[in-house]
Amino acid sequence: MNKQYHQLTQELRYQISASRKTGMTLRQIAEEVGVHFSTVCRELKRNITSLNYDPKMAHTLSCKRKRMSKKPVNASQVLTRSFENAWCLTGLLGRSVTACQ
């Protein structure tokens, strides 16, 4: 099983929901959707609300988690890293300069 990683789309979540309602096993759903069994299992575990899987709510929760996981950029860290990498101010402003004059 040589599948490439990709995030679940809203359409795939609806497909998981419909397949689950027909009584398919998690492994059958994973095969049908084209993802690993653990992806389906994790999706249901993270997004079941009140003993129900709502694909629209699942997608909303997923997008919220994705937004919350992005770390804010600290300007002083960016500047420190930039100078450590021997970038000059003109390089930081978007000009490609290898050495500062």
N, CA, C and O atoms as a GROMACS GRO file, in nm:
protein
  404
    1MET      N    1   0.084  -0.116   0.000
    1MET     CA    2   0.000   0.000   0.000
    1MET      C    3   0.090   0.124   0.000
    1MET      O    4   0.137   0.166   0.106
    2ASN      N    5   0.114   0.180  -0.116
    2ASN     CA    6   0.206   0.292  -0.131
    2ASN      C    7   0.127   0.418  -0.162
    2ASN      O    8   0.125   0.463  -0.277
    3LYS      N    9   0.062   0.476  -0.062
    3LYS     CA   10  -0.022   0.593  -0.082
    3LYS      C   11   0.050   0.717  -0.035
    3LYS      O   12   0.126   0.713   0.062
    4GLN      N   13   0.025   0.826  -0.104
    4GLN     CA   14   0.088   0.951  -0.067
    4GLN      C   15  -0.004   1.027   0.030
    4GLN      O   16  -0.126   1.020   0.018
    5TYR      N   17   0.056   1.099   0.125
    5TYR     CA   18  -0.020   1.173   0.224
    5TYR      C   19  -0.089   1.293   0.162
    5TYR      O   20  -0.030   1.366   0.081
    6HIS      N   21  -0.213   1.313   0.199
    6HIS     CA   22  -0.285   1.435   0.165
    6HIS      C   23  -0.394   1.455   0.270
    6HIS      O   24  -0.442   1.360   0.330
    7GLN      N   25  -0.432   1.579   0.290
    7GLN     CA   26  -0.536   1.608   0.389
    7GLN      C   27  -0.672   1.575   0.331
    7GLN      O   28  -0.694   1.585   0.210
    8LEU      N   29  -0.762   1.537   0.420
    8LEU     CA   30  -0.897   1.504   0.376
    8LEU      C   31  -0.970   1.631   0.332
    8LEU      O   32  -0.964   1.734   0.399
    9THR      N   33  -1.037   1.622   0.219
    9THR     CA   34  -1.118   1.734   0.171
    9THR      C   35  -1.259   1.718   0.226
    9THR      O   36  -1.293   1.615   0.283
   10GLN      N   37  -1.339   1.820   0.208
   10GLN     CA   38  -1.477   1.814   0.255
   10GLN      C   39  -1.552   1.704   0.180
   10GLN      O   40  -1.637   1.636   0.238
   11GLU      N   41  -1.523   1.686   0.051
   11GLU     CA   42  -1.589   1.583  -0.028
   11GLU      C   43  -1.557   1.443   0.027
   11GLU      O   44  -1.645   1.357   0.034
   12LEU      N   45  -1.430   1.422   0.065
   12LEU     CA   46  -1.393   1.291   0.121
   12LEU      C   47  -1.462   1.269   0.255
   12LEU      O   48  -1.499   1.156   0.288
   13ARG      N   49  -1.480   1.374   0.331
   13ARG     CA   50  -1.550   1.361   0.459
   13ARG      C   51  -1.696   1.321   0.436
   13ARG      O   52  -1.750   1.239   0.510
   14TYR      N   53  -1.760   1.379   0.335
   14TYR     CA   54  -1.897   1.339   0.302
   14TYR      C   55  -1.902   1.193   0.255
   14TYR      O   56  -1.996   1.120   0.286
   15GLN      N   57  -1.800   1.152   0.182
   15GLN     CA   58  -1.794   1.014   0.135
   15GLN      C   59  -1.776   0.918   0.255
   15GLN      O   60  -1.838   0.812   0.259
   16ILE      N   61  -1.693   0.956   0.350
   16ILE     CA   62  -1.674   0.875   0.471
   16ILE      C   63  -1.806   0.864   0.546
   16ILE      O   64  -1.842   0.756   0.593
   17SER      N   65  -1.877   0.975   0.558
   17SER     CA   66  -2.004   0.977   0.629
   17SER      C   67  -2.107   0.885   0.561
   17SER      O   68  -2.174   0.806   0.628
   18ALA      N   69  -2.118   0.898   0.430
   18ALA     CA   70  -2.215   0.816   0.357
   18ALA      C   71  -2.180   0.667   0.367
   18ALA      O   72  -2.268   0.584   0.386
   19SER      N   73  -2.053   0.634   0.355
   19SER     CA   74  -2.010   0.495   0.364
   19SER      C   75  -2.035   0.439   0.504
   19SER      O   76  -2.071   0.323   0.519
   20ARG      N   77  -2.016   0.522   0.604
   20ARG     CA   78  -2.038   0.478   0.742
   20ARG      C   79  -2.185   0.447   0.765
   20ARG      O   80  -2.219   0.352   0.837
   21LYS      N   81  -2.274   0.527   0.704
   21LYS     CA   82  -2.418   0.506   0.720
   21LYS      C   83  -2.464   0.377   0.654
   21LYS      O   84  -2.565   0.319   0.695
   22THR      N   85  -2.392   0.331   0.552
   22THR     CA   86  -2.429   0.206   0.485
   22THR      C   87  -2.380   0.084   0.562
   22THR      O   88  -2.413  -0.029   0.526
   23GLY      N   89  -2.301   0.108   0.667
   23GLY     CA   90  -2.255  -0.004   0.750
   23GLY      C   91  -2.121  -0.061   0.709
   23GLY      O   92  -2.084  -0.170   0.755
   24MET      N   93  -2.048   0.008   0.626
   24MET     CA   94  -1.916  -0.040   0.585
   24MET      C   95  -1.820  -0.035   0.704
   24MET      O   96  -1.836   0.048   0.793
   25THR      N   97  -1.723  -0.124   0.705
   25THR     CA   98  -1.620  -0.122   0.809
   25THR      C   99  -1.523  -0.008   0.780
   25THR      O  100  -1.519   0.046   0.669
   26LEU      N  101  -1.446   0.028   0.880
   26LEU     CA  102  -1.349   0.137   0.862
   26LEU      C  103  -1.246   0.102   0.756
   26LEU      O  104  -1.204   0.189   0.679
   27ARG      N  105  -1.206  -0.023   0.751
   27ARG     CA  106  -1.109  -0.065   0.649
   27ARG      C  107  -1.169  -0.056   0.508
   27ARG      O  108  -1.100  -0.017   0.414
   28GLN      N  109  -1.295  -0.092   0.494
   28GLN     CA  110  -1.361  -0.082   0.364
   28GLN      C  111  -1.375   0.065   0.322
   28GLN      O  112  -1.355   0.099   0.206
   29ILE      N  113  -1.409   0.149   0.418
   29ILE     CA  114  -1.421   0.293   0.389
   29ILE      C  115  -1.286   0.349   0.344
   29ILE      O  116  -1.279   0.424   0.247
   30ALA      N  117  -1.181   0.311   0.416
   30ALA     CA  118  -1.046   0.359   0.381
   30ALA      C  119  -1.009   0.317   0.240
   30ALA      O  120  -0.954   0.396   0.163
   31GLU      N  121  -1.039   0.194   0.205
   31GLU     CA  122  -1.009   0.143   0.070
   31GLU      C  123  -1.087   0.221  -0.035
   31GLU      O  124  -1.034   0.257  -0.140
   32GLU      N  125  -1.214   0.246  -0.006
   32GLU     CA  126  -1.300   0.318  -0.102
   32GLU      C  127  -1.256   0.463  -0.120
   32GLU      O  128  -1.254   0.515  -0.232
   33VAL      N  129  -1.221   0.528  -0.010
   33VAL     CA  130  -1.181   0.670  -0.015
   33VAL      C  131  -1.039   0.685  -0.068
   33VAL      O  132  -1.004   0.788  -0.126
   34GLY      N  133  -0.956   0.581  -0.047
   34GLY     CA  134  -0.819   0.586  -0.097
   34GLY      C  135  -0.720   0.642   0.004
   34GLY      O  136  -0.621   0.704  -0.033
   35VAL      N  137  -0.749   0.618   0.132
   35VAL     CA  138  -0.659   0.662   0.237
   35VAL      C  139  -0.628   0.543   0.328
   35VAL      O  140  -0.691   0.438   0.316
   36HIS      N  141  -0.533   0.561   0.417
   36HIS     CA  142  -0.498   0.455   0.510
   36HIS      C  143  -0.608   0.438   0.614
   36HIS      O  144  -0.679   0.533   0.648
   37PHE      N  145  -0.622   0.317   0.662
   37PHE     CA  146  -0.721   0.285   0.765
   37PHE      C  147  -0.710   0.378   0.885
   37PHE      O  148  -0.811   0.424   0.939
   38SER      N  149  -0.588   0.407   0.928
   38SER     CA  150  -0.568   0.492   1.046
   38SER      C  151  -0.618   0.635   1.021
   38SER      O  152  -0.657   0.703   1.116
   39THR      N  153  -0.617   0.681   0.897
   39THR     CA  154  -0.666   0.814   0.865
   39THR      C  155  -0.816   0.823   0.892
   39THR      O  156  -0.864   0.920   0.950
   40VAL      N  157  -0.889   0.721   0.848
   40VAL     CA  158  -1.034   0.717   0.871
   40VAL      C  159  -1.063   0.707   1.020
   40VAL      O  160  -1.150   0.776   1.073
   41CYS      N  161  -0.990   0.620   1.087
   41CYS     CA  162  -1.008   0.601   1.231
   41CYS      C  163  -0.982   0.731   1.306
   41CYS      O  164  -1.060   0.770   1.393
   42ARG      N  165  -0.874   0.799   1.274
   42ARG     CA  166  -0.837   0.925   1.339
   42ARG      C  167  -0.940   1.034   1.307
   42ARG      O  168  -0.975   1.114   1.394
   43GLU      N  169  -0.987   1.038   1.184
   43GLU     CA  170  -1.087   1.138   1.143
   43GLU      C  171  -1.214   1.123   1.226
   43GLU      O  172  -1.268   1.222   1.275
   44LEU      N  173  -1.260   1.000   1.242
   44LEU     CA  174  -1.382   0.978   1.320
   44LEU      C  175  -1.359   1.007   1.468
   44LEU      O  176  -1.445   1.064   1.535
   45LYS      N  177  -1.244   0.967   1.518
   45LYS     CA  178  -1.214   0.989   1.659
   45LYS      C  179  -1.208   1.139   1.693
   45LYS      O  180  -1.258   1.181   1.797
   46ARG      N  181  -1.148   1.217   1.606
   46ARG     CA  182  -1.131   1.360   1.631
   46ARG      C  183  -1.261   1.438   1.612
   46ARG      O  184  -1.282   1.540   1.677
   47ASN      N  185  -1.347   1.390   1.524
   47ASN     CA  186  -1.458   1.475   1.480
   47ASN      C  187  -1.598   1.423   1.509
   47ASN      O  188  -1.695   1.479   1.459
   48ILE      N  189  -1.611   1.318   1.589
   48ILE     CA  190  -1.745   1.272   1.625
   48ILE      C  191  -1.796   1.364   1.735
   48ILE      O  192  -1.732   1.382   1.838
   49THR      N  193  -1.914   1.420   1.712
   49THR     CA  194  -1.977   1.505   1.812
   49THR      C  195  -2.111   1.443   1.848
   49THR      O  196  -2.190   1.410   1.759
   50SER      N  197  -2.138   1.427   1.975
   50SER     CA  198  -2.261   1.366   2.026
   50SER      C  199  -2.295   1.234   1.957
   50SER      O  200  -2.408   1.214   1.912
   51LEU      N  201  -2.199   1.147   1.950
   51LEU     CA  202  -2.215   1.013   1.890
   51LEU      C  203  -2.252   1.017   1.743
   51LEU      O  204  -2.303   0.918   1.689
   52ASN      N  205  -2.227   1.128   1.677
   52ASN     CA  206  -2.259   1.143   1.535
   52ASN      C  207  -2.139   1.200   1.462
   52ASN      O  208  -2.061   1.276   1.518
   53TYR      N  209  -2.125   1.162   1.334
   53TYR     CA  210  -2.020   1.220   1.251
   53TYR      C  211  -2.087   1.310   1.148
   53TYR      O  212  -2.157   1.262   1.059
   54ASP      N  213  -2.065   1.438   1.162
   54ASP     CA  214  -2.119   1.537   1.069
   54ASP      C  215  -2.003   1.588   0.984
   54ASP      O  216  -1.916   1.658   1.035
   55PRO      N  217  -2.001   1.554   0.854
   55PRO     CA  218  -1.887   1.592   0.770
   55PRO      C  219  -1.865   1.742   0.759
   55PRO      O  220  -1.751   1.788   0.749
   56LYS      N  221  -1.974   1.820   0.761
   56LYS     CA  222  -1.959   1.965   0.753
   56LYS      C  223  -1.891   2.018   0.880
   56LYS      O  224  -1.799   2.099   0.874
   57MET      N  225  -1.938   1.970   0.995
   57MET     CA  226  -1.879   2.012   1.122
   57MET      C  227  -1.735   1.962   1.132
   57MET      O  228  -1.648   2.032   1.183
   58ALA      N  229  -1.711   1.839   1.084
   58ALA     CA  230  -1.575   1.783   1.087
   58ALA      C  231  -1.479   1.870   1.008
   58ALA      O  232  -1.366   1.893   1.051
   59HIS      N  233  -1.522   1.918   0.892
   59HIS     CA  234  -1.436   2.001   0.809
   59HIS      C  235  -1.411   2.136   0.878
   59HIS      O  236  -1.300   2.188   0.874
   60THR      N  237  -1.514   2.191   0.941
   60THR     CA  238  -1.499   2.317   1.014
   60THR      C  239  -1.400   2.301   1.128
   60THR      O  240  -1.313   2.386   1.147
   61LEU      N  241  -1.413   2.193   1.205
   61LEU     CA  242  -1.322   2.167   1.316
   61LEU      C  243  -1.178   2.148   1.267
   61LEU      O  244  -1.083   2.196   1.328
   62SER      N  245  -1.165   2.077   1.154
   62SER     CA  246  -1.033   2.053   1.097
   62SER      C  247  -0.966   2.185   1.055
   62SER      O  248  -0.848   2.206   1.082
   63CYS      N  249  -1.042   2.271   0.989
   63CYS     CA  250  -0.989   2.400   0.947
   63CYS      C  251  -0.950   2.485   1.067
   63CYS      O  252  -0.849   2.556   1.064
   64LYS      N  253  -1.030   2.478   1.173
   64LYS     CA  254  -1.001   2.554   1.295
   64LYS      C  255  -0.871   2.504   1.359
   64LYS      O  256  -0.788   2.584   1.400
   65ARG      N  257  -0.854   2.370   1.367
   65ARG     CA  258  -0.732   2.315   1.423
   65ARG      C  259  -0.610   2.355   1.339
   65ARG      O  260  -0.503   2.382   1.393
   66LYS      N  261  -0.629   2.358   1.209
   66LYS     CA  262  -0.519   2.394   1.119
   66LYS      C  263  -0.477   2.539   1.142
   66LYS      O  264  -0.358   2.570   1.147
   67ARG      N  265  -0.575   2.628   1.155
   67ARG     CA  266  -0.544   2.770   1.181
   67ARG      C  267  -0.476   2.788   1.316
   67ARG      O  268  -0.381   2.866   1.328
   68MET      N  269  -0.523   2.716   1.416
   68MET     CA  270  -0.469   2.730   1.551
   68MET      C  271  -0.327   2.673   1.563
   68MET      O  272  -0.251   2.714   1.651
   69SER      N  273  -0.291   2.581   1.475
   69SER     CA  274  -0.160   2.517   1.486
   69SER      C  275  -0.048   2.603   1.429
   69SER      O  276   0.069   2.578   1.457
   70LYS      N  277  -0.081   2.703   1.351
   70LYS     CA  278   0.021   2.791   1.294
   70LYS      C  279   0.075   2.881   1.402
   70LYS      O  280   0.001   2.952   1.470
   71LYS      N  281   0.206   2.878   1.418
   71LYS     CA  282   0.270   2.957   1.522
   71LYS      C  283   0.288   3.100   1.474
   71LYS      O  284   0.324   3.123   1.359
   72PRO      N  285   0.262   3.196   1.561
   72PRO     CA  286   0.282   3.336   1.521
   72PRO      C  287   0.430   3.364   1.498
   72PRO      O  288   0.517   3.309   1.565
   73VAL      N  289   0.456   3.450   1.403
   73VAL     CA  290   0.594   3.484   1.369
   73VAL      C  291   0.641   3.594   1.462
   73VAL      O  292   0.577   3.698   1.475
   74ASN      N  293   0.753   3.570   1.524
   74ASN     CA  294   0.814   3.669   1.614
   74ASN      C  295   0.917   3.745   1.531
   74ASN      O  296   1.012   3.685   1.481
   75ALA      N  297   0.899   3.874   1.517
   75ALA     CA  298   0.985   3.956   1.432
   75ALA      C  299   1.132   3.950   1.475
   75ALA      O  300   1.221   3.947   1.390
   76SER      N  301   1.157   3.949   1.605
   76SER     CA  302   1.296   3.946   1.650
   76SER      C  303   1.364   3.814   1.613
   76SER      O  304   1.483   3.811   1.582
   77GLN      N  305   1.287   3.703   1.616
   77GLN     CA  306   1.344   3.574   1.575
   77GLN      C  307   1.378   3.575   1.426
   77GLN      O  308   1.481   3.522   1.386
   78VAL      N  309   1.290   3.634   1.346
   78VAL     CA  310   1.315   3.641   1.202
   78VAL      C  311   1.441   3.722   1.175
   78VAL      O  312   1.525   3.682   1.095
   79LEU      N  313   1.454   3.837   1.241
   79LEU     CA  314   1.572   3.920   1.221
   79LEU      C  315   1.699   3.851   1.268
   79LEU      O  316   1.802   3.856   1.201
   80THR      N  317   1.692   3.784   1.383
   80THR     CA  318   1.809   3.712   1.435
   80THR      C  319   1.852   3.604   1.337
   80THR      O  320   1.970   3.593   1.304
   81ARG      N  321   1.756   3.525   1.290
   81ARG     CA  322   1.789   3.420   1.194
   81ARG      C  323   1.844   3.479   1.065
   81ARG      O  324   1.937   3.424   1.005
   82SER      N  325   1.788   3.591   1.022
   82SER     CA  326   1.833   3.654   0.898
   82SER      C  327   1.978   3.697   0.908
   82SER      O  328   2.057   3.672   0.817
   83PHE      N  329   2.014   3.760   1.020
   83PHE     CA  330   2.152   3.806   1.036
   83PHE      C  331   2.246   3.688   1.059
   83PHE      O  332   2.362   3.693   1.017
   84GLU      N  333   2.198   3.584   1.124
   84GLU     CA  334   2.281   3.464   1.142
   84GLU      C  335   2.312   3.401   1.008
   84GLU      O  336   2.418   3.340   0.991
   85ASN      N  337   2.221   3.413   0.914
   85ASN     CA  338   2.242   3.358   0.780
   85ASN      C  339   2.311   3.456   0.687
   85ASN      O  340   2.313   3.437   0.565
   86ALA      N  341   2.367   3.561   0.743
   86ALA     CA  342   2.444   3.662   0.669
   86ALA      C  343   2.360   3.731   0.562
   86ALA      O  344   2.409   3.760   0.453
   87TRP      N  345   2.236   3.758   0.594
   87TRP     CA  346   2.152   3.837   0.504
   87TRP      C  347   2.168   3.982   0.544
   87TRP      O  348   2.192   4.014   0.661
   88CYS      N  349   2.155   4.069   0.448
   88CYS     CA  350   2.161   4.210   0.481
   88CYS      C  351   2.022   4.270   0.469
   88CYS      O  352   1.928   4.204   0.425
   89LEU      N  353   2.009   4.394   0.508
   89LEU     CA  354   1.878   4.459   0.510
   89LEU      C  355   1.815   4.460   0.372
   89LEU      O  356   1.693   4.442   0.360
   90THR      N  357   1.892   4.482   0.269
   90THR     CA  358   1.835   4.484   0.134
   90THR      C  359   1.781   4.346   0.096
   90THR      O  360   1.682   4.334   0.024
   91GLY      N  361   1.847   4.242   0.145
   91GLY     CA  362   1.797   4.107   0.121
   91GLY      C  363   1.664   4.083   0.191
   91GLY      O  364   1.577   4.015   0.138
   92LEU      N  365   1.650   4.139   0.310
   92LEU     CA  366   1.525   4.126   0.383
   92LEU      C  367   1.411   4.201   0.315
   92LEU      O  368   1.294   4.165   0.329
   93LEU      N  369   1.446   4.306   0.242
   93LEU     CA  370   1.344   4.383   0.174
   93LEU      C  371   1.304   4.321   0.040
   93LEU      O  372   1.225   4.381  -0.033
   94GLY      N  373   1.355   4.206   0.007
   94GLY     CA  374   1.312   4.137  -0.113
   94GLY      C  375   1.408   4.146  -0.230
   94GLY      O  376   1.381   4.094  -0.337
   95ARG      N  377   1.522   4.212  -0.210
   95ARG     CA  378   1.620   4.218  -0.318
   95ARG      C  379   1.719   4.106  -0.296
   95ARG      O  380   1.758   4.077  -0.182
   96SER      N  381   1.759   4.043  -0.404
   96SER     CA  382   1.853   3.933  -0.388
   96SER      C  383   1.994   3.987  -0.396
   96SER      O  384   2.045   4.012  -0.505
   97VAL      N  385   2.055   4.005  -0.279
   97VAL     CA  386   2.189   4.060  -0.269
   97VAL      C  387   2.272   3.961  -0.190
   97VAL      O  388   2.230   3.916  -0.083
   98THR      N  389   2.389   3.927  -0.240
   98THR     CA  390   2.472   3.829  -0.168
   98THR      C  391   2.561   3.894  -0.065
   98THR      O  392   2.596   3.830   0.034
   99ALA      N  393   2.597   4.019  -0.084
   99ALA     CA  394   2.681   4.086   0.014
   99ALA      C  395   2.634   4.230   0.026
   99ALA      O  396   2.596   4.294  -0.072
  100CYS      N  397   2.639   4.280   0.149
  100CYS     CA  398   2.595   4.419   0.171
  100CYS      C  399   2.710   4.514   0.135
  100CYS      O  400   2.826   4.486   0.161
  101GLN      N  401   2.675   4.623   0.076
  101GLN     CA  402   2.776   4.722   0.036
  101GLN      C  403   2.801   4.818   0.148
  101GLN      O  404   2.883   4.909   0.134
   0.00000   0.00000   0.00000
